[in-house]
Amino acid sequence: MKEGYIYIKLADGTEREIDWVELNQLKKDILWIYDENFGDIVNAFVPPYSFKTNYWEYLTLNGDKYFNEEEKAFYHIGSLMILLCCCSEYIDIAGGSQDVFKRNNLSVITEYVEQYHPKNQHEKLISEKVLLGLNLAYSMTIENLNDNNFVHERTAEYYDSLNDLGNSVIKAYYERKLKN
């Protein structure tokens, strides 16, 4: 393994090496999501024209000894937060955008999140909320998506404590940065 080796696993089980440019772009996306959506994860804004990456693949992000656990944790939780915001965007029929996920990717995204091993209780709660959001998105029909008045029967369950959960991640990140 060469020095600085970082990779992700693809859906077919193969690994793909990523470079620092790609990793830096992921960091920019995570921080943009944090900044734009802090305080209102329920009404998340994720412009699909900017967020086109397969963020779920970064849940498998790994690397050699130079890629430390704290860095990995940032990218893992950040990827979960992007997915969480995408779920909020998707299930908000009237005000959101279903372009954040391609319908044929929903099952693949779900598999990635299901296979992700949360490092703590907080990550577990966020992964569960993402899985609920993906389940809602997957269960919506084309007719539901075309009906601006449609609200899924489990939307309230998804929204319950969503802002507190998401904001705690973002707030903790900025508090750690201020201490350093």
N, C-alpha and C positions, 0 to 999 in steps of 0.2 A: 504494500500500500504506500502510495507516495504521500509526502508531507502535505498537510492541508486538505486531505481528501474528505469531501462531504458528499453525501448521496441521499437520494430518496428512492423508495421502492415504487414501482409502477404496478398497475392493476394486474398485469400479466406475470408478476413476480420478479421481473428483471429489475436491476438497479440502474439508476442513471446518476452520473456524477453531475453535480452542480458547481458552478463557479461563484466567485465572490460577487460578481456583477449581479447574478440572479438572486443571491442571498441579500444583497443590498436593496434590490428592488422589492423583495418580500418585506424587508424591514420598513421601507418607505410606505408600502401598502398598509402594514399593520399600524404604524404610527398615524397614518391618515385616518384610518378607521377609528382609532382611539380618539383622535382630536375631533373629528366630525360628529361622532355619535355619543360622546360622553354626555350623560344626563338624559339621554332619550334613545336607548337601545330598542324600545318598543317601536319607535318610528324611525328606524335606522335608514340612513341614506347611503346607498352603495351604487354609484353610477356604473351600470353594466358596460359602458363604453370604456371605462378605465380598469375595471376589475374583470379581466378575462382569463386569469391564470387558474389552473387546477389546484386551488389552495388545499384541498383535502389531501393531496399527495404529500404535502409538507408535514403532515402528521407522522410520517415515517422518517422524517429527517434524522440523519445520524451522521457520524463521522469519526475521525481518529482522535487521538489524545489531545490534539490542539483545538478541538471543537468542544469546549467544556459544557458541563451539564446546565449551567446557568443560561448560556447562550441557547442551547437546545430548548430549554424550558420556555424561553421568550418566544421562540419561533413556533413551538407547539401550541402554547396558549394563544398566541396571536393568530395563528391559523384557525383555531377553534372560534376565536372572537369574530374573525371575518366570516366564517360560516354561519355563526349565530346571527350576525347582522344581515347576511344574505337571506337567511330563513325569514327574518322579520320583514325584509323587503318583499320576498316572494309571497308570503301569506297575506299581506296587506293588498287585497285585490283592488280596492278603490284608489289608494294612494301610492302603492308600491310598484315594483316592476318584476315581472316573472322572467325577465331576460337575464337575471343574475345566475340562474341555473338552466341548463338545457334539460328538458324533461327526461331525455334518455340517459342523463348522467346521475339522476337522483338515486338510483339503486347502487351505483358505483360509489357515490359519495357516502351513502349510508354504510356500505361495507367498510370503507376506510375508517369512519368514525367508530363503528362497532369494534373494529380490530385495534383501535388505539387504546393503549393502557394508561389511564390517567395516573399521574404521579401523586395526587392528593385528593382529598374530598372535594375541594373547590373545582378542580378540573373535571372530576366525575360529574358534578352537578351541571357544569357547562356542557359536557358531552351529552348528558341525558337530555338537556334542553335542546341542543342541536338535533339530536335524534328525533325528538318530538316534532320539531319544526320540519324536518325532512319528511317525517311520516305524514304530517298535514299536507305538505306540498305534493307528495306522491299520491295522496288519496283524492286530491282535487281533480275533477274532470275538466275537459276543455270547456264545457258549458259553464262550470263554476268560474273558471278563469275569465270568461267573457261576460260575467254578470257582476257589475260593479257593486251590487248590493249583497253579494254572497259573503257570508262569514261562516267559517268552519265551526262545527259544534264544539271543537276542542281549542279554539283560538284563545278563550279566556284562560284555560289551563296553561297554554304556551306563554301568554303575557304575564301570568302570575309571578311576581318577584323578578321578572326579567331585567328591569332596570337596575335593581339592587345587585343582582348577580353579575351582570356585565360591567356595571360601574365599579364594582369592588376590584375587578381585575385592572381596569384602567387606572383607578386611583392608586392602587398598590404599586403599579409600575412607576407612576410619576413620583410617588413618595420615595421609592427606592432611589430614583435618579437624583432627587433633591438631597438625599442623605450622602450620596457619593461625591 
